[in-house]
Amino acid sequence: MLTIVIVGADGAGKSSVSARLLEDLPVPTRRMYLGANPDARTHPLPTTRAVRWARARNGQDQRTGGPPKAVRVPDARPSGMARRTGRSARAGARVANQIAEEAYQQAVIGWHHARGRVVVCDRHPSADHFAHDLAAWPGQRLSRRVHGAFLRRCIPAPDLVLVLDAPPSVLYARKGEGTLEDLASRRAEYLAYAESADRSVVIDASRPFDEVVAVAHDAVAAELAR
């Protein structure tokens, strides 16, 4: 009854590796996507679906945003009481929905554990928001501090963290998304998250795919045996 988390910057191969583990592990296993992309999220709340529908109806991008940008900058402060109040209300609603959804996802993980299943998570909120919500920094707004407190106190740490690590140039060549600078910053954040975890394994994701899967499989097998 383990929670295995696979993290890495875009292009590292998280989805492919988690899918193979689902096929290869010799125990009942379920896969969940816990990233910030609502289009791929395994268990979105009805409120998240409603926001996506409303944004699409207004001609806006349905994606409500991914993890925070790799570079931390102080949040801009809108001028005027009405603007500040409106922004605070929207930020409060967003973080309330985010917390509710993450609590629901954790309940689903617990439901699988109660039935003797290993859960393999593609991304994890504690990893995606490790450097931006969990860690305090100058200019951090209240909603992020509240979210960080929730992650620290209410979301259990995973039993094993697998970090798929590769140079930014390799990651960019695979997907062509973001910039080399952003990928390097994101890579550093995931490595820092792995150092904070009780049990983690950093895997060279620039190696052939079958070798990456084999290392990941051996790490999970060792954790099951332990």
N, C-alpha and C positions, 0 to 999 in steps of 0.2 A: 504494500500500500504506500507507494512512493510517489512523490511529485518531482518529475524531472523537467528542468527548464533549459531550453536551448535558446541562446541569444547570439547576436552578432550583427554587424552593420549590414545594410542592404547589399545583396549579392554574395553573402557568405554561404548560402545554401541551407538555411534553417528549415524551410518548408520541405525540401527534398529529404533531408536527413531525418526529420521527425516522421515523415511518411514511411521511410524504410524501417525505422525502429518499430513503428506500429505493426509492420509485417513480420519482423524478424524476432522480436522478443518472445521468449517461451512462456510468458505469463499473460493473463488478460490485460489488455492495454487500451487506453483511449487517448485520443489526441485532441487538444484544444488550442485555438489561436487566441491569445490574450493581448495582442498588440493594440495600438491605438487606432488602427484603420477600421472604421465601423463596417466597411464593405466586406471585410474578411473575418470579422469577429464571430466566434463560434456561438456565443449566447448573448446577443444584444437585447437590451430591455425594450419594451414597447415605446418608451419615451425616446430612446435613441432612434428608433425607426421613424417616429413622428417628426423628429427634428430633421432627419434626412429627407423625408417626404416634403416638409415645408420648404427646405432650402432648394430642393429640386423644382418645386412649383414656382418659386420666385426667381428661377433661372440661375441659382447659385450652385457652386460645386457641392455635390452630395457629401463629399468627404469632409468631416468636421475637424480634421487635423490629425497629424501623427504625433510622435513624441516631441517634446520641446526641441527647439533648434539647438544644434551642438554648441553654439556660442551663447553664453549667458550674458544678457544685457539687462539693466534695470527696466522694469515695465514702465511704459510711458504713462504719465498722469494727465488725463484730460482736464481741460480748464472748465470752470463753471460747476456749480453745485449739482445742477440737473444732469450734466454729462457724467460726473463722478458717481452719482447715485445710480444712473442707468447702467453704467459699466459694472459697478459693484453688484447690482442685482443679477445681471447676466452672468458674471463670473461665479456668483454664488449658486445660481441654478445649474451651471455647467458642472461645477465640482460636486454638487449634491447628486446629480445624475451619474457622474463618473464613479463616485463612491458607492452608490447603490448598485451599479452594474458590476463593479469589482467584488462587492460583497456577494452578489448573486453568483458570479463565476466561482468564487471560493466555495459557496454552498454546493455547486455542481461537482466540484472536485471532491468535496467531502462525501457526496452521494456515491461517487465512483469508488472512493476508498472504502466506504462501508460495504461495498460489494466485492472487495478484494482485488481491485484493479489498480494498475499503475497508470498514472496520468502523465503524458508527455505534453508539455506546454511549449508552443511556438511563441516566443517572447513572454514577457511577464511585466506587470506594471511596476514592480519594484526595480526592475532593471532599466526599463525605458525612462523612468522618472528618478533614477537614483541620484543623478548629479543636479537635478533641477528642483525637485520637490522634497526629497528626503534630506538633502544637505541644505542648510541655511546659507544664504549669501546676500550681500547688500542689494537692495532694490527688489527683493522677492516679495510678491504680493501675498495678501492674506490667504487667498484661495489656495495657493500652492503650499503654504505652510500647513493649512488644514489638511490638505490631501496627503502631505508627507507624514503628518501625525497619524493619520488613518492607516497608511501603509506600514508604519513602524509598529503600531499597537494591535492591528486587527488582521493583517494578512500574514499567515504563517510563512516562514522562510522555506524555500524549496529544499528538498533533501539532497539534490545534486544539481549543480549548474554546469552546463556544457557551453563553453564559449567557442564559437567558430571564428577563428581569427585569421586574417589575411591582410597583406599590404593594401593600402587604398587604391593603388594602381590596378591591382588584380580585381578588386571589388567593382571599380568603375568600369573596367573592361567588360565585366559580366552583364551589368544592368544599365550602365550609362546614366544613372540617376544621381542627383546631388552634385557636389564638387569634391575634389580631392581633400580640400581642407575640412569640409564637413565630415567626410568619411573617416578622416584621421581622428577628428575629435570624438566622433561616436565610438570608434574603435577603442580609444583610450578610456572612455567612460565605461564600456563593457568590461574591459580588463580590470578597472578599479572596482567595479561591482563584483567581479569574480574573487578579487582579493578579500572583499568584505564577507563573502559567503563562507559558511562552515566547511562545505565540501564543494570543490569546483575542479574542472579539468579544462585546460585550454588546448584546443585542437587546431592544428595547422590546416586551415580550410583551403589553402592553395594546392594541397596535395590532390591526387586523383580521388574522385568521389567515393569509389569503393573503399579506399583506404581510410577516408574520413569516417565513413559509416562503420567500418570495423573498429576504429578507435572508440567511437561513441558507444557502440554495442558493448565493447569490453568494459568501458567505464560503468555502464548501467549494470552489467552482469556482476561486476565487483561490488557495486552498491547493494544489489539484491542479495548477494552472498553474505555481505557484512551484516 
